[in-house]
Amino acid sequence: MNQASTAAPHRAIPASYVVAVFVGNGLEFYDFLSYALFAVYIGRAFFPSSDGALSLLLSLATFGIGFVTRPIGGIVLGTLGDRIGRKPAMLISFVLMGVGMLGLALTPSYARIGIAAPILALVFRLIQGFALGGEVGPTTAYMVEAAPPHRRGLYGSMQYLTQDAANLLAALVGVTLSSTLSPQHLQDWGWRIAFLLGVIIVPFGMFLRDRLPETLHAADDAALAPDATLGALGPSARIGPYLPIIAFGLVLLSCGTIGSYVLEYLTTYALNTLHLPPGIAFGVVVVTSICAIIVDPLGGALSDRYGRRRIIIIGYTLTLVSVFPVFWIVNRYPSAWIVYSMMGLIAALFALGTPPVIVALTEALPKKIRAGVVATTYAFAISVFGGSTQFVISWLISRTGNPLAPAWYWMGATLLGLAAASLMPETAPERSVAGAPLPSFD
């Protein structure tokens, strides 16, 4: 029998509380993603070199280091969310992100303190990675548990919508700074303003999350009852029945991560490869984020109506056939409006198929392992491919001289994701894609 069919009646959570989770999630991702937008300037501050490409690679490598501790944060904070509640795990994650953000903003440049500068930058990125690794599992579990069963896709899509909103906010800050500051001021201290803004909004996020009710209640899920036998058999026995959906989720999240971080790379791509002015380069992420914000909830809502698997396949297929033409056109005609329209299109198509993935994984799991498994699966996908994608793309472009390298890399990942999506079972509680009975994950 499907998990949804055995659960107790849904316990309503006021919409204002759910919005608080969305806002807090977005604020935390803003902190983490700001680094990617200012990678060029951070590289010059902490990794000065006569070779601009080397400086950028070292900066992107440090960006990638932040992903090393994400699986650890996913395991520690995700498991904590399953044991004592979603709310405490989300609060701890938020505090740690604030510490990492403040430390990075205040770290002096290499010119002032030498080798200590890149070391400190690395340490604070590791703290940020740990914090964000423990963010996704508890927040996604909270969103799905707060949703009516027939709206889980829509509520769960807020995980991606808030990430894209964080992207938009960071990009708007970048556009504002690049438009009001001289290039030298932006390099010397301007980029630090974006990080300090992230620190300022941490108390606001803490206030919102401290007011949340808890969704981890024994009365809501019989699977929460203590089971000494399962405890003695160990974690593998508890997750055994769910390994198929976890495996499909891991592959799809990994492929989606590559697409997400290709889009994250577009500011650097516009600056270094298309040679566009900073104001236009930051504007690319503004456009792609707006398009994704519009389409994210559409993808979630459509998956409620037609099933998770069908919408994933449609979104991934549209992305696959569009990636290469989009990158070819922007390289052939690198004007602001061509770049904005083409990259906005690919961001929208990509956003259609990504939200149902994490919703399918989350709703298929019982509460007693939900936050931990989602956090760990997501963190491993992100740590391997999120941390490496921008570095790999930059290296491929530098090595081959081919500006279409990002397109080929993204297309390969999308093909793999389509293969996984075609094999995964349907998890939507109200229907399967073909109208047949839902598979069992209990």
Backbone torsions as a table, in degrees:
resi	resn	phi	psi	omega
1	MET	NA	145.0	-178.8
2	ASN	-70.2	148.0	-178.5
3	GLN	-53.3	-42.8	-175.0
4	ALA	-63.3	-30.6	-174.6
5	SER	-75.3	-20.5	-177.5
6	THR	-98.6	-8.2	-176.6
7	ALA	-73.7	153.4	175.5
8	ALA	-67.9	165.2	179.3
9	PRO	-54.0	145.6	-174.7
10	HIS	-64.3	134.1	177.3
11	ARG	-94.4	115.5	-174.4
12	ALA	-68.1	138.5	174.6
13	ILE	-116.2	127.3	180.0
14	PRO	-54.8	142.6	-176.7
15	ALA	-60.4	-32.2	-179.2
16	SER	-62.0	-34.7	178.6
17	TYR	-71.0	-39.1	178.4
18	VAL	-64.1	-40.2	176.9
19	VAL	-60.2	-36.3	178.6
20	ALA	-61.0	-37.8	176.7
21	VAL	-66.3	-43.8	-180.0
22	PHE	-58.8	-47.6	-176.7
23	VAL	-64.2	-45.9	179.0
24	GLY	-61.2	-40.2	178.4
25	ASN	-63.0	-43.1	179.2
26	GLY	-64.3	-41.0	179.3
27	LEU	-62.2	-39.5	-179.0
28	GLU	-69.2	-39.8	177.8
29	PHE	-69.2	-31.5	175.0
30	TYR	-57.7	-45.3	-179.7
31	ASP	-58.0	-45.4	-174.4
32	PHE	-74.0	-39.5	-172.3
33	LEU	-81.2	-17.7	179.2
34	SER	-57.1	-32.8	-179.4
35	TYR	-57.1	-44.2	-176.4
36	ALA	-61.8	-38.8	-177.4
37	LEU	-69.9	-28.0	-177.7
38	PHE	-110.1	24.5	-175.7
39	ALA	-59.6	-38.0	-179.2
40	VAL	-62.1	-45.7	-177.2
41	TYR	-73.1	-37.0	177.7
42	ILE	-65.2	-38.4	178.4
43	GLY	-60.9	-40.9	179.9
44	ARG	-70.4	-30.8	-178.7
45	ALA	-76.6	-43.4	-174.0
46	PHE	-102.9	-20.3	-177.0
47	PHE	-132.2	61.8	-177.3
48	PRO	-64.7	139.7	-179.8
49	SER	-158.1	150.0	175.6
50	SER	-70.1	-19.4	177.2
51	ASP	-97.1	106.1	-178.2
52	GLY	-60.2	-36.3	179.7
53	ALA	-64.8	-38.8	178.9
54	LEU	-66.2	-42.3	178.4
55	SER	-59.6	-43.1	178.6
56	LEU	-65.0	-42.7	179.7
57	LEU	-61.1	-41.6	179.0
58	LEU	-66.0	-38.4	176.9
59	SER	-64.5	-44.0	179.0
60	LEU	-67.8	-31.8	176.0
61	ALA	-64.5	-39.4	176.5
62	THR	-67.5	-37.2	172.6
63	PHE	-57.6	-42.5	179.2
64	GLY	-66.8	-30.9	179.2
65	ILE	-59.3	-32.4	178.6
66	GLY	-60.0	-18.3	-179.6
67	PHE	-87.7	-13.8	-177.8
68	VAL	-63.2	-40.4	-176.8
69	THR	-89.4	0.0	-179.7
70	ARG	-66.1	-40.8	175.2
71	PRO	-62.7	-36.0	178.6
72	ILE	-65.3	-44.8	176.3
73	GLY	-62.7	-37.8	177.7
74	GLY	-62.2	-44.2	-179.6
75	ILE	-67.3	-49.2	-174.6
76	VAL	-69.2	-55.4	-175.7
77	LEU	-77.2	-33.0	176.4
78	GLY	-64.4	-44.7	177.1
79	THR	-64.2	-38.4	176.5
80	LEU	-60.5	-38.6	177.7
81	GLY	-64.3	-29.2	177.0
82	ASP	-80.5	-24.4	-175.9
83	ARG	-91.0	-46.7	-173.6
84	ILE	-116.0	-9.6	176.2
85	GLY	132.2	154.6	179.3
86	ARG	-67.2	-41.1	-175.0
87	LYS	-60.7	-50.8	179.2
88	PRO	-59.5	-39.5	179.9
89	ALA	-63.8	-40.8	179.6
90	MET	-66.5	-35.9	179.4
91	LEU	-67.8	-44.7	179.3
92	ILE	-61.9	-44.6	179.0
93	SER	-57.6	-42.5	-176.2
94	PHE	-67.2	-41.1	179.3
95	VAL	-63.1	-45.0	-179.4
96	LEU	-63.1	-37.9	178.2
97	MET	-63.8	-38.9	177.4
98	GLY	-62.7	-39.6	178.1
99	VAL	-62.5	-47.7	-179.9
100	GLY	-63.1	-39.7	-178.7
101	MET	-66.8	-44.6	-179.6
102	LEU	-64.4	-42.5	-179.7
103	GLY	-61.7	-42.5	-179.9
104	LEU	-66.8	-38.3	-178.9
105	ALA	-66.3	-31.6	-174.7
106	LEU	-99.4	-2.5	179.6
107	THR	-68.4	123.1	179.0
108	PRO	-64.1	163.4	-178.3
109	SER	-76.1	169.5	177.5
110	TYR	-60.9	-34.5	-178.8
111	ALA	-63.6	-24.1	-176.9
112	ARG	-96.8	-39.5	-175.1
113	ILE	-125.2	7.7	174.8
114	GLY	67.4	-140.7	-172.7
115	ILE	-62.4	-20.3	178.5
116	ALA	-62.9	-27.9	-177.4
117	ALA	-62.8	-55.1	179.1
118	PRO	-66.0	-29.5	178.2
119	ILE	-65.6	-46.3	178.4
120	LEU	-63.8	-41.1	178.0
121	ALA	-58.5	-41.4	179.4
122	LEU	-63.8	-44.6	-179.0
123	VAL	-60.8	-45.1	-178.3
124	PHE	-69.6	-31.0	174.5
125	ARG	-67.5	-35.4	177.4
126	LEU	-64.6	-39.7	177.5
127	ILE	-64.4	-43.5	178.1
128	GLN	-61.6	-41.7	179.6
129	GLY	-62.1	-42.8	178.1
130	PHE	-60.4	-45.3	-178.1
131	ALA	-63.0	-46.7	-177.0
132	LEU	-72.1	-29.1	175.9
133	GLY	-60.7	-32.5	178.3
134	GLY	-92.0	4.0	-177.6
135	GLU	-86.0	-44.3	-168.6
136	VAL	-67.7	-43.8	-177.4
137	GLY	-60.6	-57.3	179.7
138	PRO	-61.9	-38.9	-178.8
139	THR	-69.9	-40.6	178.6
140	THR	-67.1	-41.2	176.4
141	ALA	-59.1	-43.0	179.6
142	TYR	-62.3	-44.5	-179.3
143	MET	-61.4	-45.9	-178.5
144	VAL	-68.4	-39.4	-179.5
145	GLU	-70.4	-28.4	179.1
146	ALA	-80.7	-14.4	-173.9
147	ALA	-86.8	146.4	165.2
148	PRO	-60.9	146.4	-175.8
149	PRO	-52.1	-35.8	-178.1
150	HIS	-84.6	5.6	178.3
151	ARG	-126.8	17.4	-178.8
152	ARG	-63.0	-38.4	178.9
153	GLY	-62.3	-44.0	179.7
154	LEU	-64.9	-48.5	179.7
155	TYR	-64.0	-44.8	-178.9
156	GLY	-64.5	-28.3	178.8
157	SER	-65.1	-17.1	178.4
158	MET	-64.6	-21.9	175.6
159	GLN	-59.1	-44.9	179.4
160	TYR	-79.8	-36.5	179.2
161	LEU	-60.3	-42.8	-179.7
162	THR	-68.9	-33.3	175.3
163	GLN	-64.4	-43.7	179.8
164	ASP	-69.0	-34.0	175.2
165	ALA	-65.0	-37.3	175.8
166	ALA	-63.5	-40.3	175.2
167	ASN	-59.2	-45.1	-179.1
168	LEU	-62.2	-45.5	-179.8
169	LEU	-61.3	-45.8	179.4
170	ALA	-62.5	-40.6	-179.7
171	ALA	-67.3	-39.0	178.0
172	LEU	-63.9	-39.1	175.6
173	VAL	-62.5	-42.1	178.7
174	GLY	-62.6	-43.2	178.7
175	VAL	-62.6	-43.8	-179.3
176	THR	-62.7	-46.2	-178.4
177	LEU	-65.8	-43.0	-178.1
178	SER	-69.3	-23.9	-179.4
179	SER	-86.1	-26.4	-174.5
180	THR	-103.1	-19.4	-178.4
181	LEU	-109.4	150.9	173.7
182	SER	-70.3	157.4	178.3
183	PRO	-54.1	-37.2	-179.1
184	GLN	-70.0	-41.7	177.7
185	HIS	-66.5	-38.4	176.9
186	LEU	-61.9	-39.0	178.8
187	GLN	-70.8	-43.1	-173.2
188	ASP	-71.6	-45.8	-175.8
189	TRP	-148.5	-13.9	-174.5
190	GLY	-60.2	-39.9	-177.9
191	TRP	-63.7	-24.7	-179.6
192	ARG	-68.4	-25.7	179.5
193	ILE	-60.0	-40.6	180.0
194	ALA	-59.5	-39.3	-179.9
195	PHE	-71.9	-39.5	179.2
196	LEU	-67.1	-32.9	174.6
197	LEU	-61.4	-37.2	176.7
198	GLY	-63.8	-35.6	178.7
199	VAL	-69.0	-39.8	-177.7
200	ILE	-60.4	-36.1	-175.7
201	ILE	-86.4	-1.9	177.7
202	VAL	-60.8	-47.6	179.0
203	PRO	-58.2	-34.9	177.8
204	PHE	-62.3	-45.2	178.0
205	GLY	-63.8	-39.5	177.8
206	MET	-62.0	-42.1	179.0
207	PHE	-60.4	-44.6	-179.2
208	LEU	-64.0	-44.9	-175.6
209	ARG	-72.4	-29.5	-179.8
210	ASP	-67.1	-20.4	-179.2
211	ARG	-88.6	-5.0	-174.1
212	LEU	-71.2	142.2	166.5
213	PRO	-77.9	164.1	-179.8
214	GLU	-93.4	138.8	178.0
215	THR	-100.8	-6.7	-179.4
216	LEU	-88.5	90.8	-177.3
217	HIS	-123.0	134.5	-179.3
218	ALA	-61.0	-33.7	-177.8
219	ALA	-67.9	-18.2	-177.1
220	ASP	-85.5	-16.8	-172.1
221	ASP	-152.7	113.2	-178.5
222	ALA	-61.0	-24.0	-179.3
223	ALA	-66.8	-11.8	179.5
224	LEU	-77.9	-14.8	-179.3
225	ALA	-61.4	139.2	-179.3
226	PRO	-58.7	141.0	179.5
227	ASP	-136.9	100.9	-175.9
228	ALA	-63.0	-32.1	-179.1
229	THR	-65.5	-46.4	178.6
230	LEU	-63.2	-39.3	179.8
231	GLY	-62.4	-38.5	-179.4
232	ALA	-70.7	-32.1	-178.7
233	LEU	-75.8	-21.4	176.2
234	GLY	96.9	171.7	-175.1
235	PRO	-59.7	-35.2	-176.7
236	SER	-62.2	-33.6	179.2
237	ALA	-69.3	-33.7	-177.1
238	ARG	-74.5	-32.6	-177.2
239	ILE	-97.2	-6.3	-176.6
240	GLY	-49.3	-50.6	-178.3
241	PRO	-64.3	-16.4	-174.5
242	TYR	-105.7	5.0	-177.2
243	LEU	-59.9	-39.0	178.9
244	PRO	-58.8	-48.5	-178.3
245	ILE	-69.7	-31.6	176.7
246	ILE	-64.9	-42.2	-179.8
247	ALA	-63.8	-46.2	178.2
248	PHE	-63.3	-41.2	178.4
249	GLY	-61.9	-40.3	180.0
250	LEU	-62.9	-44.8	-179.8
251	VAL	-64.4	-46.5	-177.5
252	LEU	-67.8	-38.6	177.3
253	LEU	-66.4	-36.5	177.9
254	SER	-64.6	-45.2	179.6
255	CYS	-66.8	-40.2	177.2
256	GLY	-65.0	-34.1	178.7
257	THR	-62.8	-41.4	178.4
258	ILE	-60.3	-46.2	178.2
259	GLY	-61.1	-42.7	-178.7
260	SER	-62.0	-40.7	-175.4
261	TYR	-86.6	-14.0	164.8
262	VAL	-67.4	-43.3	177.0
263	LEU	-64.3	-37.5	177.7
264	GLU	-62.8	-30.0	-175.8
265	TYR	-77.3	-8.6	-169.5
266	LEU	-63.6	-30.0	176.1
267	THR	-63.4	-49.0	177.5
268	THR	-63.4	-39.3	179.2
269	TYR	-62.2	-43.3	-179.8
270	ALA	-66.5	-35.6	179.9
271	LEU	-73.2	-50.5	-169.2
272	ASN	-90.5	-31.4	-175.1
273	THR	-102.3	-46.3	179.4
274	LEU	-86.8	-13.0	177.1
275	HIS	58.0	44.0	176.5
276	LEU	-89.9	155.4	177.7
277	PRO	-62.4	154.9	-177.7
278	PRO	-55.6	-41.2	-179.4
279	GLY	-59.9	-42.9	177.9
280	ILE	-70.0	-38.4	-178.6
281	ALA	-62.4	-45.5	177.3
282	PHE	-66.8	-29.2	179.2
283	GLY	-66.1	-25.3	178.4
284	VAL	-58.8	-46.2	-178.8
285	VAL	-70.5	-29.7	173.9
286	VAL	-60.1	-47.6	-178.2
287	VAL	-65.9	-48.1	-178.3
288	THR	-64.0	-35.8	179.7
289	SER	-68.3	-41.6	178.5
290	ILE	-62.0	-44.5	179.9
291	CYS	-62.4	-41.8	179.6
292	ALA	-67.2	-40.1	179.8
293	ILE	-60.2	-38.5	179.7
294	ILE	-67.8	-40.5	-171.5
295	VAL	-89.6	-26.6	-178.6
296	ASP	-50.6	-55.5	-179.4
297	PRO	-66.0	-27.4	176.0
298	LEU	-63.8	-45.1	177.9
299	GLY	-61.4	-41.2	178.4
300	GLY	-65.3	-44.5	-179.4
301	ALA	-65.4	-40.9	178.1
302	LEU	-64.2	-33.3	178.8
303	SER	-70.8	-26.1	173.3
304	ASP	-67.8	-34.5	-175.8
305	ARG	-87.0	-40.2	-171.9
306	TYR	-114.5	-4.5	179.9
307	GLY	105.0	148.0	-177.3
308	ARG	-64.8	-47.9	-171.3
309	ARG	-61.9	-42.8	-177.2
310	ARG	-62.8	-43.0	-177.9
311	ILE	-70.9	-36.2	175.7
312	ILE	-59.9	-47.3	-177.8
313	ILE	-64.0	-42.7	179.6
314	ILE	-62.8	-47.0	-178.9
315	GLY	-63.5	-43.0	-179.9
316	TYR	-67.9	-36.6	179.8
317	THR	-66.9	-44.6	178.0
318	LEU	-62.1	-37.8	177.4
319	THR	-64.5	-45.5	-176.9
320	LEU	-57.4	-45.0	-175.1
321	VAL	-79.2	-9.0	-175.9
322	SER	-105.6	-23.3	-170.6
323	VAL	-59.4	-53.1	-175.5
324	PHE	-63.6	-48.3	178.2
325	PRO	-57.9	-37.7	-179.2
326	VAL	-63.4	-49.0	-178.6
327	PHE	-68.5	-33.3	177.5
328	TRP	-64.5	-43.8	-177.8
329	ILE	-65.7	-44.1	-176.7
330	VAL	-68.9	-27.1	176.5
331	ASN	-78.8	-31.5	179.3
332	ARG	-77.7	-35.6	-177.7
333	TYR	-131.2	75.2	-172.6
334	PRO	-80.6	53.8	174.3
335	SER	-93.1	162.0	-175.9
336	ALA	-58.2	-48.0	-174.3
337	TRP	-71.3	-34.4	176.4
338	ILE	-65.8	-46.1	-179.7
339	VAL	-63.1	-44.4	-178.9
340	TYR	-63.0	-46.3	-176.3
341	SER	-68.5	-42.5	-178.3
342	MET	-69.0	-45.2	-179.8
343	MET	-70.5	-32.2	174.3
344	GLY	-64.3	-39.4	178.3
345	LEU	-62.2	-48.1	-176.4
346	ILE	-68.7	-32.9	177.2
347	ALA	-65.4	-39.3	179.7
348	ALA	-67.7	-44.8	179.0
349	LEU	-62.7	-41.3	179.5
350	PHE	-64.7	-39.0	-177.1
351	ALA	-68.5	-20.2	179.9
352	LEU	-64.9	-39.9	-172.7
353	GLY	-98.5	-6.5	-175.1
354	THR	-82.9	-41.5	-177.0
355	PRO	-59.5	-38.9	-177.9
356	PRO	-62.8	-19.1	-177.8
357	VAL	-65.2	-54.3	-176.5
358	ILE	-71.3	-27.4	175.6
359	VAL	-66.8	-44.8	179.8
360	ALA	-60.4	-44.2	179.6
361	LEU	-64.4	-44.1	-175.2
362	THR	-67.9	-46.0	-174.4
363	GLU	-73.8	-16.9	180.0
364	ALA	-81.7	-10.9	-174.3
365	LEU	-103.3	145.6	173.8
366	PRO	-72.9	158.9	-174.4
367	LYS	-60.8	-32.7	-172.8
368	LYS	-67.7	-16.7	176.9
369	ILE	-128.0	2.8	-169.2
370	ARG	-62.9	-55.8	-176.0
371	ALA	-62.9	-42.2	-178.2
372	GLY	-66.0	-44.8	-178.3
373	VAL	-69.1	-44.1	179.2
374	VAL	-62.9	-45.1	-179.5
375	ALA	-62.2	-44.3	-176.9
376	THR	-70.0	-43.7	179.5
377	THR	-62.2	-47.5	179.5
378	TYR	-62.9	-42.8	-177.0
379	ALA	-66.0	-38.9	178.2
380	PHE	-66.3	-41.4	177.4
381	ALA	-61.7	-44.9	-179.2
382	ILE	-68.0	-41.5	-174.9
383	SER	-64.8	-36.2	-178.4
384	VAL	-79.1	-47.4	-171.7
385	PHE	-102.0	-33.0	175.8
386	GLY	-67.4	-40.3	-179.3
387	GLY	-73.8	-20.3	-175.1
388	SER	-107.4	-21.7	-170.7
389	THR	-58.5	-50.0	-176.9
390	GLN	-66.3	-38.6	177.4
391	PHE	-63.9	-46.0	-178.9
392	VAL	-62.6	-43.8	179.9
393	ILE	-62.1	-47.3	179.7
394	SER	-60.7	-40.8	179.7
395	TRP	-66.3	-42.7	-179.5
396	LEU	-63.1	-43.3	179.2
397	ILE	-63.6	-43.7	-179.8
398	SER	-65.7	-39.2	-175.4
399	ARG	-75.7	-43.5	-173.7
400	THR	-96.3	-21.2	-174.6
401	GLY	72.5	11.5	-177.5
402	ASN	-98.6	110.8	-178.6
403	PRO	-71.0	-8.2	179.2
404	LEU	-91.5	6.5	180.0
405	ALA	-55.1	-41.6	178.3
406	PRO	-58.5	-36.6	-179.5
407	ALA	-64.8	-46.2	-179.8
408	TRP	-62.7	-41.3	-179.8
409	TYR	-63.4	-45.0	-179.5
410	TRP	-66.8	-39.4	179.6
411	MET	-63.4	-40.6	177.7
412	GLY	-61.4	-42.8	178.8
413	ALA	-65.0	-39.1	-178.5
414	THR	-66.1	-39.0	176.3
415	LEU	-60.5	-43.4	178.6
416	LEU	-64.2	-40.1	178.0
417	GLY	-64.1	-38.8	177.3
418	LEU	-62.8	-39.2	178.2
419	ALA	-61.8	-43.7	179.1
420	ALA	-66.3	-41.9	-179.0
421	ALA	-63.8	-36.1	-178.9
422	SER	-68.3	-20.6	-178.2
423	LEU	-99.3	-17.3	-173.7
424	MET	-74.4	149.1	176.1
425	PRO	-78.9	164.7	176.8
426	GLU	-84.1	138.7	-178.5
427	THR	-119.3	-7.6	-178.6
428	ALA	-57.4	134.4	-171.7
429	PRO	-71.6	-19.7	-173.2
430	GLU	-98.9	-21.0	-175.5
431	ARG	-162.2	159.8	166.4
432	SER	-102.3	168.7	-177.7
433	VAL	-61.1	-37.5	-176.2
434	ALA	-96.8	0.6	-178.7
435	GLY	85.9	4.2	179.3
436	ALA	-83.2	166.0	177.7
437	PRO	-58.5	146.5	-179.4
438	LEU	-70.9	147.8	177.5
439	PRO	-71.0	161.8	-179.5
440	SER	-95.7	136.4	173.7
441	PHE	-121.7	9.3	180.0
442	ASP	-91.3	NA	NA
